[in-house]
Amino acid sequence: MPRPDHVVALINPTSAKGAGARAGRRAVAALRGAGIAVTEVVGRDAADGEERAREALLKQPDAALVVVGGDGMVSAGLRLLTAEPERILGIVPAGTGNDSARGLGIPLRDPEAAARVIIAGEAGRIDLGEATVAAGTDHEVVRRFTTVMACGLDSKVNDRANRMRWPRGKRRYDLSMLLELPRFKAPRFHIRLDDRELDAECMLVAIGNGPSYGGGMLICPEARMDDGRFQATVVDRVAKPILLTIFPKVFSGRHVTHPKVNVHNAAEIELRAENVSCWADGERIGELPVTLRTLPKALRVFRTV
């Protein structure tokens, strides 16, 4: 397809210690240099930016949406495009994790190169995951995600890390892991995978629409964004010293060869456990139970792979 004539660029100025603002300036300059009209949107905070972007998109019905920031900004983009499946999303990664961009082959740490993906106009359709918590109640929450929804130990770590004011960046999650692991007790999960059911004590359960989370950890190494199904990685209860030997292998995806790590594929999944939260694309969704389904080809996005 041809490159877009106009984009609305939603920029997170605070992502990765100000990297979002710098990346935004560089990406916007590259897009304008290629002859693309750009409407810049920078809000006072995340909610304000999202609302301003929504207003700008209403005024520009043919514009693509470009988000500049981390996976949280991609989530904002998904919310903005929920009712507009034909509008195209572009991503300029400028966050800590950037797993959505990583899965789409978008260059990291190079805003001009990411902008060139948009300028080239190569768009494709990818699946999205849709997670529903508290289904059928007044507190029902529905979230769409591109990468991984996880619960168990890593959601406990995320819960703790997001209550901490120090340190910043990835070190906060490392410290949270050290604090949370000694006290962690594997919850009992009831898991439905299409028409199969499992009941087991698990260290963590990760449901991958894409392969990685946490800045390149290949927790669901065979997950693909365009195959109409999830990869579920289930880590059974295991002694904590053994878990620490498994963990480093997640960066290469070799953890799935361990006998305590089980991999399943399904298009619809239900997870139940007591006092367990779930996170997706770097954002807290809520408490289990959660029902997940794939939305095949639900998003148009500029990509290289």
Backbone as numpy.savetxt, mean C-alpha at the origin, in Angstrom:
# Nx Ny Nz CAx CAy CAz Cx Cy Cz
-1.13 4.66 -25.28 -1.97 5.84 -25.28 -1.09 7.08 -25.28
-1.61 8.24 -25.75 -0.80 9.45 -25.73 -0.62 9.98 -24.32
0.41 10.82 -24.15 0.64 11.40 -22.83 -0.53 12.32 -22.47
-0.75 12.56 -21.19 -1.86 13.43 -20.78 -1.56 14.89 -21.13
-2.61 15.63 -21.42 -2.47 17.07 -21.67 -2.45 17.86 -20.37
-3.08 17.31 -19.34 -3.23 18.04 -18.08 -3.19 17.03 -16.94
-2.53 17.39 -15.84 -2.56 16.56 -14.64 -2.85 17.44 -13.43
-3.52 16.86 -12.45 -3.65 17.44 -11.12 -2.64 16.73 -10.24
-1.69 17.47 -9.70 -0.60 16.89 -8.89 -0.85 17.16 -7.42
-1.16 16.09 -6.68 -1.37 16.19 -5.23 -0.06 15.87 -4.54
0.50 16.84 -3.82 1.85 16.72 -3.26 1.77 16.69 -1.74
2.44 15.70 -1.15 2.56 15.64 0.30 3.88 16.29 0.69
3.87 17.51 1.21 5.13 18.20 1.49 5.89 17.65 2.68
5.23 16.85 3.52 5.88 16.38 4.75 6.40 14.95 4.64
6.13 14.24 3.54 6.55 12.84 3.46 8.06 12.75 3.45
8.59 11.72 4.16 10.03 11.44 4.19 10.84 12.69 4.51
10.45 13.37 5.60 11.19 14.54 6.10 11.33 15.64 5.05
10.26 15.92 4.33 10.28 17.00 3.34 10.65 16.56 1.95
10.93 15.27 1.74 11.29 14.80 0.40 10.14 15.00 -0.57
8.90 14.94 -0.06 7.75 15.11 -0.94 7.72 16.47 -1.60
8.02 17.51 -0.84 8.02 18.86 -1.42 9.10 18.99 -2.49
10.29 18.48 -2.21 11.38 18.57 -3.19 11.06 17.74 -4.44
10.55 16.54 -4.22 10.21 15.69 -5.36 9.08 16.32 -6.17
8.13 16.95 -5.50 7.04 17.59 -6.20 7.51 18.70 -7.11
8.42 19.54 -6.62 8.93 20.63 -7.46 9.63 20.08 -8.69
10.44 19.04 -8.51 11.19 18.49 -9.63 10.28 17.78 -10.63
9.30 17.04 -10.13 8.39 16.33 -11.04 7.52 17.31 -11.82
7.00 18.34 -11.14 6.17 19.33 -11.81 6.97 20.05 -12.89
8.22 20.39 -12.60 9.06 21.05 -13.61 9.26 20.14 -14.82
9.48 18.86 -14.60 9.67 17.92 -15.71 8.40 17.79 -16.54
7.25 17.71 -15.89 5.98 17.59 -16.61 5.70 18.84 -17.43
5.90 20.00 -16.83 5.67 21.25 -17.57 6.67 21.41 -18.70
7.90 20.97 -18.47 8.90 21.03 -19.53 8.54 20.19 -20.73
7.72 19.17 -20.52 7.27 18.31 -21.62 5.98 18.82 -22.24
5.50 19.98 -21.78 4.31 20.57 -22.37 3.01 20.15 -21.74
3.06 19.55 -20.56 1.85 19.12 -19.86 1.44 20.20 -18.87
0.19 20.58 -18.90 -0.34 21.54 -17.93 -0.49 20.86 -16.58
-0.08 21.55 -15.52 -0.11 20.97 -14.17 -0.85 21.89 -13.22
-1.84 21.35 -12.53 -2.48 22.04 -11.41 -1.90 21.47 -10.13
-1.11 22.26 -9.42 -0.49 21.80 -8.17 -1.46 21.92 -7.00
-1.48 20.90 -6.16 -2.31 20.91 -4.96 -1.44 20.54 -3.78
-1.32 21.46 -2.81 -0.60 21.21 -1.56 -1.50 21.67 -0.44
-1.98 20.76 0.36 -2.91 21.11 1.43 -2.22 21.48 2.73
-3.00 22.03 3.65 -2.48 22.34 4.98 -2.15 21.05 5.73
-2.94 20.01 5.47 -2.70 18.68 6.02 -3.24 17.68 5.01
-3.18 16.39 5.35 -3.57 15.36 4.39 -5.03 15.50 3.96
-5.92 15.72 4.92 -7.34 15.82 4.59 -7.63 17.03 3.72
-6.98 18.15 4.03 -7.19 19.37 3.26 -6.66 19.19 1.83
-5.50 18.57 1.70 -4.95 18.33 0.37 -5.86 17.45 -0.47
-6.39 16.40 0.15 -7.29 15.49 -0.57 -8.54 16.23 -1.03
-9.10 17.07 -0.18 -10.30 17.81 -0.56 -10.02 18.80 -1.68
-8.88 19.47 -1.60 -8.52 20.42 -2.67 -8.30 19.68 -4.00
-7.69 18.51 -3.93 -7.48 17.72 -5.15 -8.82 17.29 -5.74
-9.77 16.92 -4.89 -11.10 16.53 -5.38 -11.75 17.69 -6.13
-11.63 18.89 -5.58 -12.21 20.06 -6.23 -11.52 20.34 -7.56
-10.20 20.19 -7.61 -9.46 20.43 -8.86 -9.84 19.42 -9.93
-10.04 18.17 -9.53 -10.42 17.13 -10.50 -11.81 17.40 -11.07
-12.71 17.92 -10.26 -14.04 18.25 -10.76 -13.97 19.32 -11.84
-13.01 20.21 -11.72 -12.86 21.28 -12.71 -12.12 20.82 -13.95
-11.41 19.69 -13.85 -10.60 19.18 -14.96 -10.98 17.72 -15.24
-12.12 17.48 -15.89 -12.61 16.11 -16.04 -11.71 15.21 -16.88
-10.85 15.79 -17.69 -9.97 14.97 -18.54 -8.55 14.84 -17.99
-8.28 15.43 -16.84 -6.92 15.41 -16.29 -6.62 14.08 -15.62
-5.35 13.68 -15.68 -4.88 12.56 -14.87 -4.59 13.08 -13.46
-4.58 12.15 -12.50 -4.20 12.50 -11.13 -2.81 11.96 -10.86
-1.92 12.82 -10.40 -0.57 12.42 -10.02 -0.40 12.66 -8.53
0.04 11.64 -7.80 0.30 11.80 -6.37 1.81 11.75 -6.13
2.28 12.66 -5.30 3.70 12.75 -4.97 3.84 12.50 -3.47
4.47 11.38 -3.11 4.61 11.02 -1.70 4.80 9.52 -1.58
4.40 8.98 -0.43 4.56 7.55 -0.18 3.30 6.77 -0.45
3.23 5.57 0.12 2.07 4.71 -0.12 0.79 5.31 0.46
0.91 6.13 1.50 -0.27 6.80 2.03 -0.89 7.75 1.01
-0.05 8.39 0.19 -0.57 9.26 -0.85 -1.22 8.45 -1.96
-0.70 7.27 -2.23 -1.36 6.40 -3.20 -2.75 6.03 -2.70
-2.88 5.77 -1.39 -4.19 5.50 -0.81 -5.14 6.68 -1.02
-4.61 7.89 -0.85 -5.44 9.08 -1.10 -5.88 9.11 -2.55
-4.97 8.75 -3.47 -5.33 8.70 -4.87 -6.43 7.69 -5.15
-6.37 6.53 -4.49 -7.41 5.53 -4.68 -8.76 6.05 -4.20
-8.76 6.77 -3.10 -10.03 7.32 -2.60 -10.59 8.34 -3.59
-9.71 9.16 -4.15 -10.16 10.19 -5.08 -10.70 9.58 -6.37
-10.20 8.42 -6.75 -10.60 7.82 -8.03 -11.60 6.69 -7.88
-12.09 6.46 -6.67 -13.03 5.36 -6.46 -14.21 5.42 -7.42
-14.75 6.60 -7.64 -15.91 6.75 -8.51 -15.53 7.10 -9.95
-14.24 7.09 -10.26 -13.79 7.47 -11.60 -12.80 6.43 -12.13
-13.27 5.24 -12.50 -12.37 4.16 -12.91 -11.61 4.43 -14.20
-12.03 5.43 -15.00 -11.33 5.69 -16.26 -10.27 6.78 -16.12
-10.25 7.50 -15.03 -9.20 8.50 -14.84 -7.92 7.78 -14.44
-6.78 8.27 -14.92 -5.51 7.55 -14.75 -4.74 8.13 -13.56
-4.11 7.24 -12.81 -3.27 7.63 -11.68 -1.80 7.56 -12.07
-1.07 8.60 -11.72 0.39 8.60 -11.85 1.00 8.71 -10.47
2.17 8.11 -10.28 2.82 8.09 -8.97 4.25 8.60 -9.10
4.58 9.58 -8.26 5.97 10.03 -8.10 6.37 9.65 -6.68
7.14 8.58 -6.49 7.42 8.10 -5.14 8.34 9.04 -4.37
7.92 9.39 -3.16 8.72 10.28 -2.33 8.44 10.01 -0.85
8.22 8.74 -0.52 7.94 8.38 0.85 9.00 7.47 1.42
8.65 6.78 2.50 9.59 5.87 3.14 9.55 4.49 2.52
8.35 3.98 2.23 8.20 2.63 1.70 8.17 2.56 0.19
7.23 3.29 -0.41 7.10 3.36 -1.88 6.87 2.00 -2.52
6.14 1.12 -1.85 5.95 -0.22 -2.40 4.98 -0.25 -3.58
4.04 0.66 -3.63 3.16 0.72 -4.79 3.96 1.02 -6.04
4.80 2.05 -5.97 5.64 2.40 -7.12 6.61 1.28 -7.47
7.17 0.66 -6.45 8.13 -0.43 -6.67 7.47 -1.56 -7.48
6.24 -1.92 -7.12 5.55 -2.99 -7.80 5.18 -2.67 -9.23
5.13 -1.38 -9.57 4.77 -0.95 -10.92 5.98 -0.60 -11.77
7.17 -0.78 -11.21 8.38 -0.48 -11.95 8.68 0.99 -12.10
8.09 1.82 -11.25 8.32 3.27 -11.33 9.62 3.59 -10.61
10.52 4.37 -11.24 11.81 4.67 -10.61 11.65 5.33 -9.24
12.47 4.89 -8.31 12.48 5.45 -6.97 13.61 6.47 -6.85
13.42 7.45 -5.95 14.45 8.45 -5.66 14.91 9.22 -6.90
14.03 9.34 -7.91 14.36 10.07 -9.13 13.06 10.66 -9.68
12.63 11.82 -9.17 11.34 12.38 -9.59 11.24 12.64 -11.09
12.34 13.04 -11.71 12.29 13.28 -13.16 12.03 11.98 -13.92
12.68 10.89 -13.49 12.45 9.61 -14.15 11.02 9.13 -13.93
10.47 9.33 -12.72 9.08 8.97 -12.47 8.15 9.81 -13.34
8.47 11.09 -13.51 7.66 11.96 -14.37 7.71 11.48 -15.82
8.85 10.97 -16.25 8.95 10.49 -17.63 8.04 9.29 -17.90
7.76 8.50 -16.86 6.80 7.40 -17.02 5.43 7.97 -17.38
5.06 9.08 -16.75 3.78 9.73 -17.03 3.82 10.37 -18.41
4.92 11.03 -18.73 5.07 11.69 -20.03 4.97 10.68 -21.17
5.52 9.49 -20.96 5.48 8.46 -22.00 4.07 7.97 -22.26
3.18 8.13 -21.29 1.78 7.79 -21.50 1.47 6.31 -21.52
2.37 5.49 -20.97 2.14 4.04 -20.96 1.31 3.67 -19.73
0.01 3.46 -19.95 -0.89 3.14 -18.85 -1.44 1.74 -19.02
-1.66 1.08 -17.90 -2.28 -0.24 -17.90 -3.26 -0.33 -16.75
-3.98 -1.42 -16.70 -4.93 -1.65 -15.62 -4.35 -2.65 -14.62
-4.55 -2.37 -13.35 -4.13 -3.29 -12.30 -5.31 -3.62 -11.39
-5.16 -4.73 -10.69 -6.16 -5.10 -9.68 -5.97 -4.24 -8.44
-7.02 -4.14 -7.67 -6.96 -3.56 -6.34 -7.50 -4.57 -5.34
-7.02 -4.49 -4.13 -7.65 -5.21 -3.04 -8.66 -4.31 -2.37
-9.75 -4.90 -1.91 -10.75 -4.14 -1.16 -10.98 -4.83 0.17
-10.77 -4.09 1.25 -10.91 -4.63 2.60 -12.10 -3.97 3.28
-12.96 -4.80 3.90 -14.13 -4.29 4.62 -14.06 -4.78 6.06
-14.03 -3.84 6.99 -14.09 -4.19 8.41 -15.43 -3.76 8.97
-15.87 -4.47 10.01 -17.16 -4.19 10.66 -18.29 -4.18 9.65
-18.29 -5.16 8.74 -19.29 -5.21 7.67 -20.71 -5.25 8.23
-21.58 -4.44 7.64 -22.99 -4.45 8.02 -23.33 -3.68 9.27
-22.35 -2.98 9.85 -22.60 -2.20 11.06 -22.48 -0.71 10.74
-22.80 0.11 11.72 -22.67 1.56 11.54 -21.22 1.99 11.46
-20.30 1.10 11.82 -18.87 1.43 11.83 -18.13 0.79 10.65
-18.86 0.34 9.66 -18.23 -0.32 8.51 -17.23 0.61 7.83
-16.05 0.07 7.52 -15.00 0.82 6.81 -14.59 -0.02 5.61
-14.55 0.62 4.44 -14.11 -0.05 3.21 -12.91 0.70 2.68
-11.81 -0.01 2.48 -10.58 0.60 1.96 -10.06 -0.22 0.79
-9.57 0.47 -0.20 -8.90 -0.18 -1.32 -7.39 -0.05 -1.15
-6.66 -1.05 -1.63 -5.20 -1.01 -1.47 -4.53 -1.65 -2.69
-3.29 -1.24 -2.91 -2.52 -1.74 -4.06 -1.55 -2.83 -3.68
-1.02 -2.81 -2.45 0.09 -3.69 -2.11 -0.32 -4.81 -1.17
-0.16 -4.65 0.13 -0.34 -5.74 1.09 -1.20 -5.28 2.26
-2.14 -6.12 2.67 -2.83 -5.93 3.93 -2.29 -6.95 4.92
-1.86 -6.50 6.09 -1.19 -7.39 7.05 -1.79 -7.24 8.43
-1.75 -8.34 9.18 -2.21 -8.32 10.56 -1.44 -9.37 11.36
-1.43 -9.19 12.68 -0.63 -10.05 13.54 0.52 -9.26 14.12
1.70 -9.85 14.12 2.85 -9.17 14.70 3.13 -7.84 14.04
3.09 -7.79 12.70 3.44 -6.53 12.05 2.39 -5.45 12.28
1.12 -5.82 12.46 0.15 -4.78 12.80 0.34 -4.29 14.24
0.75 -5.19 15.14 1.09 -4.75 16.50 2.26 -3.76 16.47
3.26 -4.07 15.64 4.41 -3.19 15.51 3.99 -1.83 14.95
3.13 -1.85 13.93 2.65 -0.59 13.36 1.84 0.20 14.37
0.98 -0.49 15.12 0.19 0.22 16.14 1.10 0.95 17.13
2.14 0.23 17.61 3.06 0.83 18.58 3.87 1.96 17.94
4.40 1.71 16.75 5.25 2.70 16.10 4.51 4.01 15.86
3.24 3.92 15.53 2.49 5.13 15.24 2.05 5.87 16.49
2.28 5.29 17.66 2.08 6.03 18.92 3.38 6.68 19.40
4.50 6.34 18.77 5.80 6.84 19.20 6.13 8.15 18.50
6.74 9.05 19.23 7.18 10.33 18.65 8.66 10.30 18.28
9.36 9.31 18.81 10.79 9.20 18.53 11.16 7.73 18.51
12.09 7.29 17.67 12.76 8.04 16.61 11.87 8.18 15.39
12.39 8.78 14.31 11.62 8.98 13.10 12.04 7.97 12.05
11.22 7.86 10.99 11.57 6.99 9.87 11.53 5.52 10.24
12.33 4.72 9.51 12.31 3.28 9.70 12.83 2.86 11.07
13.68 3.68 11.68 14.21 3.32 13.00 13.11 3.20 14.04
12.04 3.95 13.86 10.92 3.86 14.78 10.29 2.47 14.72
10.21 1.89 13.53 9.63 0.55 13.38 10.59 -0.52 13.90
11.88 -0.31 13.72 12.86 -1.26 14.27 12.75 -1.30 15.79
12.67 -0.13 16.41 12.55 -0.07 17.86 11.22 -0.67 18.32
10.16 -0.38 17.59 8.86 -0.94 17.94 8.88 -2.46 17.88
9.56 -3.03 16.90 9.69 -4.49 16.80 10.41 -5.05 18.01
11.50 -4.41 18.42 12.25 -4.88 19.58 11.41 -4.83 20.86
10.55 -3.83 20.96 9.71 -3.68 22.15 8.51 -4.63 22.13
7.98 -4.89 20.94 6.75 -5.66 20.83 6.99 -7.17 20.82
8.08 -7.61 20.22 8.28 -9.05 20.03 8.32 -9.84 21.33
9.03 -9.39 22.38 9.09 -10.21 23.60 7.74 -10.49 24.24
6.79 -9.58 24.07 5.48 -9.73 24.71 4.42 -10.29 23.77
4.80 -10.53 22.53 3.81 -10.93 21.53 3.40 -12.38 21.72
2.10 -12.62 21.65 1.55 -13.96 21.69 0.73 -14.19 20.43
1.03 -15.27 19.72 0.38 -15.53 18.44 -1.13 -15.66 18.61
-1.93 -14.83 17.94 -3.39 -14.96 18.04 -3.88 -16.20 17.29
-5.05 -16.65 17.66 -5.69 -17.72 16.89 -6.54 -17.07 15.80
-6.22 -17.44 14.56 -6.91 -16.91 13.40 -7.86 -17.96 12.82
-9.02 -17.49 12.41 -9.88 -18.28 11.53 -9.79 -17.62 10.16
-9.39 -18.39 9.17 -9.12 -17.85 7.83 -9.96 -18.61 6.81
-10.70 -17.85 6.01 -11.42 -18.45 4.88 -10.77 -17.98 3.59
-10.36 -18.91 2.75 -9.71 -18.63 1.47 -10.60 -19.21 0.37
-11.41 -18.35 -0.26 -12.46 -18.82 -1.18 -13.31 -19.85 -0.44
-13.24 -21.13 -0.82 -14.08 -22.14 -0.16 -13.31 -23.02 0.81
-12.06 -22.62 1.16 -11.27 -23.39 2.13 -11.21 -22.63 3.44
-11.07 -23.38 4.54 -11.00 -22.75 5.85 -9.82 -23.29 6.65
-9.16 -22.38 7.38 -8.04 -22.72 8.24 -8.30 -22.17 9.63
-7.79 -22.86 10.62 -7.88 -22.38 11.99 -6.55 -22.68 12.66
-5.80 -21.63 13.02 -4.45 -21.86 13.55 -3.97 -20.64 14.31
-3.01 -20.87 15.21 -2.30 -19.76 15.85 -1.21 -19.29 14.88
-1.20 -17.99 14.60 -0.31 -17.45 13.57 0.46 -16.25 14.09
1.71 -16.14 13.67 2.50 -14.96 14.00 2.03 -13.76 13.18
1.74 -14.00 11.91 1.23 -12.94 11.07 0.54 -13.54 9.85
-0.36 -12.74 9.28 -1.04 -13.09 8.04 -0.93 -11.87 7.13
-0.40 -12.07 5.93 -0.25 -10.98 4.97 -0.97 -11.35 3.69
-1.81 -10.44 3.21 -2.60 -10.67 2.01 -2.09 -9.72 0.94
-1.46 -10.28 -0.09 -0.79 -9.47 -1.08 -1.54 -9.34 -2.39
-1.91 -8.09 -2.74 -2.29 -7.76 -4.11 -1.02 -7.53 -4.91
0.01 -6.98 -4.23 1.35 -6.83 -4.76 2.33 -7.55 -3.87
3.60 -7.62 -4.25 4.54 -8.49 -3.54 5.15 -7.95 -2.27
5.25 -6.62 -2.11 6.09 -6.12 -1.02 5.37 -5.10 -0.15
5.91 -4.96 1.07 5.52 -3.88 1.97 6.76 -3.49 2.76
6.63 -2.42 3.55 7.71 -2.02 4.42 8.98 -1.60 3.71
8.86 -1.10 2.48 10.04 -0.63 1.76 10.83 -1.73 1.09
10.12 -2.70 0.49 10.79 -3.73 -0.30 10.86 -5.10 0.32
10.16 -5.32 1.44 10.13 -6.66 2.02 9.14 -7.51 1.22
9.64 -8.57 0.59 8.85 -9.38 -0.33 8.03 -10.42 0.44
7.10 -9.94 1.24 6.32 -10.82 2.09 5.43 -11.75 1.28
4.96 -11.30 0.12 4.13 -12.12 -0.79 4.82 -12.13 -2.15
5.94 -12.85 -2.28 6.82 -12.67 -3.43 6.21 -13.02 -4.79
5.20 -13.88 -4.80 4.58 -14.27 -6.07 3.31 -13.49 -6.39
2.94 -12.53 -5.55 1.73 -11.75 -5.80 1.93 -10.86 -7.03
0.91 -10.78 -7.84 0.93 -9.95 -9.04 -0.28 -9.02 -9.02
-0.10 -7.82 -9.54 -1.17 -6.83 -9.50 -2.18 -6.97 -10.63
-2.06 -8.02 -11.44 -2.97 -8.12 -12.58 -3.45 -9.55 -12.84
-3.48 -10.39 -11.78 -3.87 -11.78 -11.99 -5.21 -12.14 -11.34
-5.89 -11.16 -10.75 -7.22 -11.40 -10.23 -7.29 -12.21 -8.95
-6.20 -12.30 -8.21 -6.23 -13.06 -6.97 -5.17 -12.52 -6.01
-5.33 -12.84 -4.73 -4.36 -12.50 -3.71 -3.38 -13.65 -3.51
-2.19 -13.31 -3.04 -1.32 -14.31 -2.40 -1.40 -14.07 -0.91
-1.72 -15.10 -0.16 -1.78 -15.02 1.31 -0.57 -15.73 1.88
0.22 -15.02 2.67 1.36 -15.60 3.37 1.00 -15.72 4.84
0.99 -16.95 5.34 0.58 -17.24 6.71 1.76 -17.85 7.45
2.21 -17.17 8.50 3.33 -17.66 9.31 2.75 -18.28 10.58
2.89 -19.58 10.71 2.37 -20.29 11.87 3.13 -19.89 13.14
2.51 -20.19 14.28 3.18 -19.92 15.56 4.52 -20.63 15.59
5.55 -19.89 15.98 6.91 -20.41 15.98 7.67 -19.75 17.12
8.68 -20.42 17.63 9.51 -19.82 18.68 10.14 -18.53 18.17
10.21 -17.54 19.02 10.70 -16.24 18.57 12.13 -16.26 18.06
13.05 -17.05 18.63 14.39 -17.12 18.03 14.36 -17.65 16.60
13.45 -18.59 16.33 13.33 -19.09 14.96 12.75 -18.02 14.05
11.77 -17.27 14.54 11.20 -16.18 13.75 12.28 -15.19 13.33
13.21 -14.92 14.24 14.28 -13.97 13.93 15.23 -14.50 12.87
15.31 -15.83 12.71 16.11 -16.39 11.62 15.35 -16.37 10.30
14.02 -16.41 10.37 13.22 -16.35 9.15 13.15 -14.93 8.61
13.06 -13.95 9.50 12.79 -12.57 9.10 13.75 -12.02 8.04
15.07 -12.18 8.15 15.94 -11.58 7.14 15.68 -12.08 5.72
15.10 -13.27 5.59 14.86 -13.84 4.27 13.70 -13.16 3.54
12.94 -12.32 4.26 11.80 -11.68 3.63 12.25 -10.68 2.56
13.47 -10.20 2.64 13.94 -9.23 1.66 14.23 -9.87 0.31
14.43 -11.17 0.29 14.63 -11.89 -0.97 13.43 -12.75 -1.34
12.47 -12.88 -0.44 11.32 -13.74 -0.67 11.56 -15.20 -0.33
12.75 -15.53 0.20 13.07 -16.92 0.48 12.43 -17.43 1.77
11.79 -16.55 2.52 11.12 -16.99 3.76 10.01 -18.01 3.47
9.46 -17.98 2.24 8.33 -18.87 1.94 8.75 -20.33 1.84
10.06 -20.60 1.84 10.53 -21.99 1.80 10.56 -22.62 3.19
10.38 -21.81 4.25 10.42 -22.35 5.60 9.16 -23.15 5.89
9.25 -24.28 6.58 8.06 -25.12 6.81 6.97 -24.46 7.64
7.29 -23.42 8.38 6.29 -22.72 9.17 5.62 -21.57 8.40
6.02 -21.38 7.15 5.44 -20.34 6.32 4.63 -21.01 5.21
3.35 -20.69 5.16 2.45 -21.30 4.19 1.92 -20.24 3.23
1.81 -20.60 1.97 1.36 -19.68 0.93 0.08 -20.23 0.29
-0.91 -19.34 0.13 -2.19 -19.71 -0.47 -2.58 -18.65 -1.49
-3.44 -19.01 -2.41 -3.97 -18.07 -3.39 -5.49 -18.10 -3.35
-6.10 -16.92 -3.40 -7.55 -16.84 -3.34 -7.99 -15.47 -3.84
-9.22 -15.39 -4.32 -9.79 -14.13 -4.77 -10.59 -13.44 -3.66
-11.11 -14.22 -2.71 -11.84 -13.66 -1.57 -11.33 -14.31 -0.28
-11.10 -13.49 0.72 -10.51 -13.97 1.98 -11.23 -13.31 3.15
-11.45 -14.08 4.19 -12.00 -13.53 5.43 -11.07 -13.91 6.58
-10.75 -12.94 7.42 -9.88 -13.14 8.57 -10.61 -12.77 9.84
-10.52 -13.66 10.84 -11.12 -13.39 12.14 -10.09 -13.68 13.23
-9.98 -12.80 14.19 -9.12 -12.99 15.36 -9.50 -11.94 16.38
-9.19 -12.21 17.63 -9.53 -11.28 18.70 -8.42 -10.27 18.92
-8.81 -8.99 19.03 -7.88 -7.91 19.38 -6.70 -7.81 18.42
-6.98 -7.92 17.13 -5.94 -7.81 16.11 -6.35 -6.74 15.12
-5.46 -5.78 14.85 -5.73 -4.75 13.87 -5.18 -5.17 12.51
-5.58 -4.45 11.47 -5.05 -4.71 10.14 -4.64 -3.39 9.48
-3.56 -3.48 8.70 -2.98 -2.33 8.02 -2.83 -2.64 6.55
-2.99 -1.63 5.70 -2.76 -1.81 4.27 -2.21 -0.52 3.68
-1.22 -0.65 2.80 -0.58 0.51 2.17 -0.17 1.55 3.20
0.34 1.06 4.34 0.86 1.97 5.36 -0.18 2.66 6.21
-1.46 2.27 6.10 -2.52 2.92 6.87 -3.31 1.89 7.66
-3.71 2.29 8.87 -4.52 1.41 9.70 -5.95 1.40 9.19
-6.50 0.21 8.98 -7.88 0.09 8.50 -8.84 -0.09 9.66
-8.49 -0.95 10.61 -9.36 -1.19 11.74 -9.06 -2.53 12.38
-10.03 -3.04 13.14 -9.88 -4.30 13.86 -10.55 -5.43 13.08
-9.95 -6.63 13.17 -10.59 -7.80 12.61 -11.92 -8.04 13.32
-12.91 -8.66 12.63 -12.78 -9.37 11.36 -12.72 -8.44 10.15
-12.12 -8.96 9.08 -12.05 -8.22 7.82 -12.34 -9.18 6.68
-13.05 -8.69 5.70 -13.32 -9.44 4.48 -12.61 -8.75 3.33
-11.90 -9.53 2.52 -11.14 -8.98 1.41 -11.59 -9.61 0.10
-11.61 -8.79 -0.94 -11.87 -9.31 -2.27 -11.02 -8.57 -3.28
-10.70 -9.24 -4.36 -9.95 -8.60 -5.43 -10.92 -7.87 -6.35
-10.47 -6.73 -6.85 -11.21 -5.96 -7.85 -10.39 -5.98 -9.12
-10.63 -6.94 -10.01 -9.77 -7.10 -11.19 -9.81 -5.87 -12.11
-8.60 -5.44 -12.51 -8.44 -4.34 -13.49 -9.18 -3.07 -13.06
-9.20 -2.79 -11.76 -10.02 -1.70 -11.25 -9.37 -0.33 -11.38
-8.05 -0.29 -11.61 -7.34 1.00 -11.62 -6.50 1.14 -12.88
-6.63 2.30 -13.53 -5.72 2.64 -14.64 -4.55 3.42 -14.04
-3.35 3.04 -14.40 -2.18 3.64 -13.78 -1.03 3.70 -14.77
-0.25 4.77 -14.70 0.98 4.85 -15.49 2.02 3.91 -14.88
2.62 3.06 -15.72 3.52 2.04 -15.20 4.54 1.68 -16.27
5.58 0.95 -15.84 6.57 0.47 -16.81 6.56 -1.04 -16.93
5.96 -1.76 -15.95 5.93 -3.22 -16.00 4.50 -3.70 -15.83
